[in-house]
C-alpha cells in the first residue's frame, strides 16, 4: 500500500522549509523529500550561506589590511582563497544542524531520495540505495531550486573555468578574473575578488548593471566599482571561451579578447526540474527549467504549487521562504495573507551593499505619480564617520501630497539591515505610512538608522 500524506514538499531549501513548517503547525501529515544527503538546498550549501560567509571573511581581512593600527601585526600576511573558504565552512555545518532540528521538533519526516511524479497525486522516490517507494498526497509544493546555467559550448571541466557553485572550491588565489554576467551573483563576486586585490573584468550582456534597481543606485554602484579598479564592459556577448594552461580567453562578439587567470560564468540560472516527471502530469518548464505559476503559486494543477528559485524572479532566499509559507496556507485553507509576499526587499551583498524596496523613480515617473525625494548621505552621519564607512546613502521616495512612503533605496554599509525600518512604515495603512514618522521619531545617536530622520527632513525641505 502506498504511503499517504496531506502535503508533500519536494526540496529542503528556504521555500521547502517555509512550506513544511507552516503546514506542520496545522497538525497536518507532511513528508519532505530531499535528493541531497544534507538538507538546506543550494541556499545553504552553494549559494547564499557560503557566498555571504566568504564575503564576510574577505571583508574582515580587507578591514584589517586597511587599518593602520594593525600594520606589522601579521594582518598584512598573504592569505590564500582556500584559507578564506575554510574559515567560512563552519557556518554551513551550524545551519544544517539548526535546520535539521526544525524538522525533528515538528515531527516532519525527511525522505532522502529523488522524487518523480507518476500521476498528479503520486510521486515515486528513488532512494540512495536504489530502493523505491511511492508516496501519495492531496497536495504538493515543488521547491527544488535552481543551479547555474551552463551553455553546452563552455568547458566547465577545465580547471580554470567556474560557475557560482564550483568557484567555492577554488584552490588558488588568482591575480586576474573575468566574470561573465553582471546580475546579482556576478556583481557580488566582482566585489569579493576586487577586495582580494584581483584585477577584475565584469562583462555585462546588458546596458546597465542590475537594471531592476533605482537608476541612482545603479550609477553609484557602477561609479564605485570603477573607482576600485574594476573594468566594466557593458552590452557585450560571448562568442567563445578557450581554456589554456595558464588561464582562460573570453572572445566577445564585438571582437574583444580578454585573457585572465580564470573565468567565472555567472550568466543565468536553470531550474532543477529535469527528472521530476513533470511531463507525465502535463506541466512543462520553460527553456530555463522554470515553472509558471499564478498569483497563488499554483501550477496548472491547483493542488501542485511551486515556490522559490524554480519559478524565477526575484530568486531570493527570503522570498522563497515566505512563498513556501503562502503556498502551504493557501493549500490548507484556500486563501493566504497577501502581505506575506508583498513588498519583499532585495538585499545585494556587493561592496558597499545594496537594499531596495518598493517603487523606483523610473516606475513612479512612468506611472505619473507625483513624488519627491529625501536623501541622507552617509558621509554626514556620525556613525559612518566613526566606522570609516562613509560611502553610500539612504533614499526615500514619497508622495508629494500624502507623504506616503513609496520606495526605500539604500547603498552602503548595513543597507540590508536598515531597509527594514522603512519596510515597517511602508507596510502600515495610511495615514501611518508617512514621511512624518521619521521626522517625529527619536533615533539612537550615533546610528546608521538616523539616516531616516536626515532623509525625511531633506525631503520635506523640497516641498516648501
C-alpha positions in Angstrom: 0.0 0.0 0.0 1.3 3.5 -0.9 2.4 5.9 1.8 0.0 8.8 2.1 0.2 12.4 3.4 -1.8 15.6 3.4 1.1 17.5 1.8 4.4 16.5 0.3 7.2 19.1 -0.1 9.9 18.5 -2.6 13.1 20.2 -1.6 14.5 21.5 1.8 15.8 24.9 0.8 14.1 28.1 2.1 10.9 27.5 0.1 10.5 23.9 1.1 11.3 24.7 4.7 8.7 27.5 4.8 6.0 25.3 3.4 6.8 22.4 5.7 6.9 24.4 8.9 3.7 26.3 8.0 1.8 23.0 7.4 3.3 21.3 10.4 1.8 24.0 12.7 -1.6 23.0 11.4 -1.1 19.4 12.6 -1.2 18.0 9.1 0.5 14.9 7.8 3.6 16.0 5.9 6.6 14.5 4.2 9.6 16.3 2.8 11.7 14.8 0.0 15.4 15.8 -0.4 17.7 14.3 -3.1 20.9 15.6 -1.4 22.4 13.8 1.6 22.2 17.0 3.6 19.2 19.3 4.0 19.2 23.1 3.2 19.3 23.2 -0.6 21.6 25.3 -2.7 21.0 28.3 -0.4 22.8 26.6 2.4 25.5 24.6 0.5 26.3 26.5 -2.7 24.6 29.9 -2.6 23.6 32.4 0.0 25.2 31.0 3.1 28.7 30.1 1.7 29.0 33.1 -0.5 27.9 35.6 2.2 30.2 33.8 4.8 33.0 34.1 2.3 32.2 37.8 1.7 32.3 38.5 5.5 35.7 36.8 5.9 37.1 38.8 2.9 35.6 42.0 4.4 37.3 41.4 7.8 40.6 40.7 6.0 40.2 43.9 4.0 39.5 45.9 7.1 42.5 44.5 8.9 44.8 45.2 5.9 43.5 48.8 5.7 43.7 49.5 9.4 47.0 51.5 10.1 47.0 50.3 13.7 47.4 46.7 12.6 50.3 47.2 10.2 53.2 45.0 11.1 50.9 42.8 13.3 50.6 40.0 10.8 47.4 41.2 9.3 49.3 42.0 6.1 50.3 38.4 5.6 49.2 36.8 2.4 46.1 34.7 2.9 45.0 32.3 0.1 41.5 31.8 -1.2 41.2 28.2 0.2 42.0 29.5 3.6 39.2 32.0 3.4 36.8 29.3 2.2 37.7 27.0 5.1 37.1 29.8 7.6 33.5 30.2 6.2 32.7 26.5 6.0 31.7 26.1 9.7 28.7 28.3 9.2 27.2 25.7 6.8 27.5 22.9 9.4 25.8 25.0 12.0 23.0 25.9 9.6 22.4 22.3 8.7 22.3 21.2 12.3 19.9 24.0 13.2 17.5 23.3 10.3 17.5 19.6 10.9 16.3 20.5 14.4 13.3 22.3 13.0 12.1 19.2 11.2 12.7 17.0 14.2 10.9 19.2 16.7 7.9 19.5 14.3 7.9 15.7 13.6 8.3 16.2 9.9 9.9 13.1 8.3 12.6 13.7 5.7 12.7 11.2 2.8 16.2 11.1 1.2 15.9 10.4 -2.5 14.9 11.8 -5.9 11.2 12.4 -6.5 9.4 11.8 -9.8 5.7 12.3 -10.4 3.8 9.2 -11.5 0.5 11.0 -11.6 -0.9 14.3 -10.2 -1.2 12.8 -6.7 1.7 10.3 -6.6 5.5 10.6 -6.6 8.0 7.8 -6.8 11.1 8.3 -4.7 14.4 6.6 -5.7 16.5 6.3 -2.6 20.3 6.3 -2.3 20.5 2.5 -2.1 18.4 2.2 -5.3 15.2 1.3 -3.5 11.9 2.9 -4.5 8.8 4.0 -2.6 5.6 5.6 -3.7 4.1 8.5 -1.8 0.6 9.9 -2.4 -0.6 13.3 -1.2 -3.5 15.6 -1.5 -1.1 18.5 -2.3 2.5 19.1 -3.3 4.9 22.0 -3.1 7.7 21.9 -5.6 10.7 23.8 -4.1 13.6 22.2 -5.9 15.6 25.5 -6.5 17.9 26.1 -9.4 21.6 25.8 -10.4 24.0 27.9 -12.5 23.2 27.9 -16.3 25.9 26.1 -18.2 25.9 26.6 -22.0 27.0 23.4 -23.9 29.9 25.1 -25.7 31.7 26.1 -22.5 34.0 23.5 -21.0 33.3 23.6 -17.3 35.6 20.7 -16.7 38.6 23.0 -17.4 40.4 23.7 -14.2 40.2 27.5 -14.7 36.5 27.8 -15.8 34.0 28.0 -13.0 30.4 28.7 -12.2 29.0 30.1 -8.9 28.8 26.6 -7.4 32.3 25.4 -8.3 34.0 28.7 -7.6 33.7 27.9 -3.9 36.2 25.1 -4.4 38.8 27.4 -6.0 42.2 26.1 -4.8 44.4 29.2 -5.5 44.2 32.9 -5.4 44.1 34.4 -8.9 45.7 37.6 -9.9 43.1 38.3 -12.6 39.5 37.3 -13.1 36.9 37.7 -15.8 33.2 37.5 -14.6 30.7 36.9 -17.4 27.3 38.0 -16.3 26.6 41.1 -14.2 23.5 40.0 -12.4 23.4 39.8 -8.6 25.8 36.9 -8.4 28.2 38.4 -10.8 28.3 41.8 -9.1 28.7 40.2 -5.6 31.7 38.1 -6.7 33.2 41.1 -8.5 33.3 42.9 -5.2 34.8 39.9 -3.4 37.6 39.3 -5.9 38.4 43.0 -6.1 38.6 43.2 -2.3 41.2 40.4 -2.6 43.1 42.8 -4.9 42.5 40.7 -8.0 42.2 42.5 -11.3 38.6 42.1 -12.4 36.8 42.3 -15.7 33.0 42.4 -15.3 31.3 41.6 -18.6 27.7 42.7 -18.8 25.3 41.4 -21.5 23.0 44.4 -20.8 23.5 48.2 -21.0 23.5 48.8 -17.2 24.2 46.9 -14.0 21.2 45.4 -12.2 18.5 47.2 -14.2 15.7 46.4 -11.8 17.2 48.8 -9.2 16.7 52.6 -9.0 18.9 54.4 -11.5 20.7 56.4 -8.9 21.7 53.2 -7.0 22.9 51.7 -10.3 25.0 54.7 -11.1 26.5 54.7 -7.6 27.4 51.0 -7.8 29.0 51.5 -11.3 31.0 54.5 -10.1 32.4 52.8 -7.0 33.3 49.6 -8.9 35.2 51.7 -11.4 36.8 53.7 -8.7 38.0 50.5 -7.1 39.6 49.5 -10.4 37.0 47.1 -11.9 36.8 47.1 -15.7 33.1 47.2 -16.6 32.2 46.1 -20.2 28.6 46.7 -21.0 26.4 45.4 -23.9 28.8 42.6 -24.7 28.1 38.9 -25.6 30.3 35.8 -25.6 31.5 34.4 -28.9 33.5 31.5 -27.4 35.6 30.5 -24.4 39.0 28.9 -24.7 40.8 27.5 -21.7 44.6 27.4 -21.7 47.3 26.0 -19.4 47.7 29.3 -17.6 44.3 30.9 -17.9 41.1 31.5 -20.0 40.5 33.6 -23.1 37.0 35.1 -23.4 36.2 36.0 -27.0 33.4 38.6 -27.4 31.1 39.2 -30.4 32.5 42.7 -30.5 35.9 41.4 -31.4 37.5 41.9 -28.0 39.6 39.2 -26.3 40.1 39.1 -22.6 42.6 36.7 -21.0 42.7 36.2 -17.2 43.7 33.6 -14.7 40.2 32.3 -14.5 36.6 32.8 -15.8 33.6 32.8 -13.6 30.5 32.2 -15.7 27.6 33.9 -13.9 25.1 34.4 -16.7 21.7 32.9 -15.7 20.2 30.1 -13.7 18.4 26.8 -14.6 15.6 25.4 -12.6 16.1 21.9 -11.2 13.0 20.5 -12.9 14.6 17.8 -15.0 13.9 14.2 -14.0 10.8 15.3 -11.9 8.5 13.5 -14.2 6.5 16.7 -14.9 5.8 15.6 -18.5 3.6 12.8 -17.1 1.3 15.4 -15.4 1.2 17.9 -18.2 3.5 20.6 -16.6 6.1 22.0 -19.0 9.0 24.1 -17.7 10.3 27.0 -19.8 13.6 26.9 -21.6 15.4 27.7 -18.4 13.7 24.9 -16.5 11.5 27.3 -14.6 7.8 26.7 -13.8 4.9 29.1 -14.5 2.6 29.8 -11.6 -0.4 32.0 -10.8 -0.5 34.7 -8.1 -1.1 32.0 -5.5 1.9 29.9 -6.7 -0.3 27.2 -8.3 0.8 25.4 -11.4 -1.8 24.2 -14.0 -2.9 21.7 -11.3 -4.4 23.7 -8.4 -3.1 21.3 -5.8 0.5 21.4 -7.1 2.4 24.6 -6.1 5.9 25.8 -7.0 7.9 28.3 -5.0 11.4 29.8 -4.8 14.1 30.0 -7.4 12.4 27.4 -9.6 9.8 30.0 -10.5 12.4 32.7 -11.3 12.4 36.3 -10.2 13.0 37.5 -7.5 15.1 34.4 -6.7 15.8 35.5 -3.1 16.1 33.1 -0.1 13.8 35.4 1.9 11.2 35.4 -0.9 11.3 31.6 -1.3 10.6 31.2 2.4 7.5 33.3 2.5 6.3 31.9 -0.8 6.5 28.5 0.8 4.5 29.6 3.8 2.0 31.2 1.5 1.6 28.1 -0.7 1.1 25.8 2.3 -1.5 28.2 3.8 -3.3 28.6 0.5 -3.5 24.8 0.0 -4.8 24.1 3.6 -7.3 27.0 3.8 -8.0 28.1 0.2 -6.5 31.5 0.9 -3.5 33.2 2.4 -2.4 36.5 3.8 -1.3 38.5 0.7 1.1 40.7 2.8 3.3 37.6 3.1 4.5 38.0 -0.5 4.1 41.8 -1.0 7.0 44.3 -0.9 9.8 41.9 -0.4 13.1 43.8 0.0 16.1 43.0 -2.2 19.5 42.6 -0.5 22.6 42.6 -2.7 25.9 42.0 -1.0 28.3 43.9 -3.1 30.8 46.3 -1.5 29.1 48.5 -0.5 25.9 46.5 -0.2 22.6 47.5 -1.6 19.0 47.0 -0.5 15.8 48.2 -2.2 12.1 48.1 -1.5 9.1 49.5 -3.4 9.0 51.7 -6.4 11.9 53.2 -8.3 12.0 56.8 -9.7 11.7 55.3 -13.2 8.5 53.4 -12.3 6.9 56.4 -10.5 7.6 58.6 -13.4 6.1 56.1 -15.9 3.0 55.8 -13.7 2.8 59.6 -13.4 2.7 59.6 -9.6 3.8 62.9 -8.1 6.7 62.0 -5.8 9.6 63.7 -4.1 13.0 62.5 -2.9 14.7 62.6 0.5 18.4 61.9 0.7 20.7 61.1 3.6 24.4 60.8 2.6 26.3 58.5 4.9 29.4 60.8 4.9 27.3 63.2 7.0 26.4 60.6 9.7 28.4 60.5 12.8 28.2 56.7 13.0 29.5 56.3 9.5 32.4 58.7 10.3 33.2 56.6 13.4 33.3 53.4 11.5 35.0 54.9 8.4 32.2 53.6 6.2 31.1 56.9 4.7 30.3 55.7 1.2 26.6 55.5 0.5 23.2 57.0 1.0 19.6 56.3 2.0 17.0 57.5 -0.5 13.3 57.8 0.4 10.7 58.3 -2.4 7.4 59.7 -1.1 4.1 61.1 -2.4 4.2 64.9 -2.6 0.7 65.3 -1.2 0.0 62.4 1.2 3.7 61.9 2.2 3.2 58.2 1.8 6.5 56.3 1.5 6.6 54.8 -2.0 10.1 53.4 -2.1 13.2 52.9 0.0 16.7 52.5 -1.6 19.9 52.2 0.2 23.5 51.9 -0.9 26.3 51.5 1.7 27.3 49.7 4.9 24.4 47.8 6.7 22.0 48.7 3.8 20.3 45.3 4.0 19.7 45.8 7.7 18.4 49.4 7.9 16.0 48.8 5.0 13.6 47.1 7.4 12.9 50.3 9.3 11.4 51.8 6.1 9.7 48.4 5.3 7.9 48.6 8.7 6.5 52.0 7.9 5.6 51.2 4.3 3.5 48.3 5.5 1.3 50.5 7.7 -2.0 51.6 6.3 -2.5 55.4 5.7 -2.1 57.7 7.4 0.5 55.8 9.5 2.6 55.3 6.3 4.0 58.8 6.3 7.3 60.6 6.0 6.4 62.4 9.2 7.0 59.3 11.2 10.8 59.6 10.6 10.7 63.3 11.5 8.8 62.8 14.7 10.7 59.7 15.9 13.9 59.9 18.1 16.7 57.6 16.8 19.6 56.5 18.9 22.7 58.6 18.3 25.1 57.8 16.7 23.5 55.1 14.5 23.1 54.4 10.8 19.3 54.3 11.4 19.5 58.1 12.0 19.7 58.4 8.2 15.9 58.1 8.1 15.4 61.3 10.0 18.0 63.1 7.9 16.4 61.9 4.6 12.9 62.7 5.8 13.9 66.3 6.7 15.7 66.6 3.4 12.6 65.5 1.6 10.3 67.9 3.5 12.6 70.8 2.7 12.0 70.1 -1.0 8.2 70.7 -0.6 8.4 74.2 0.9 
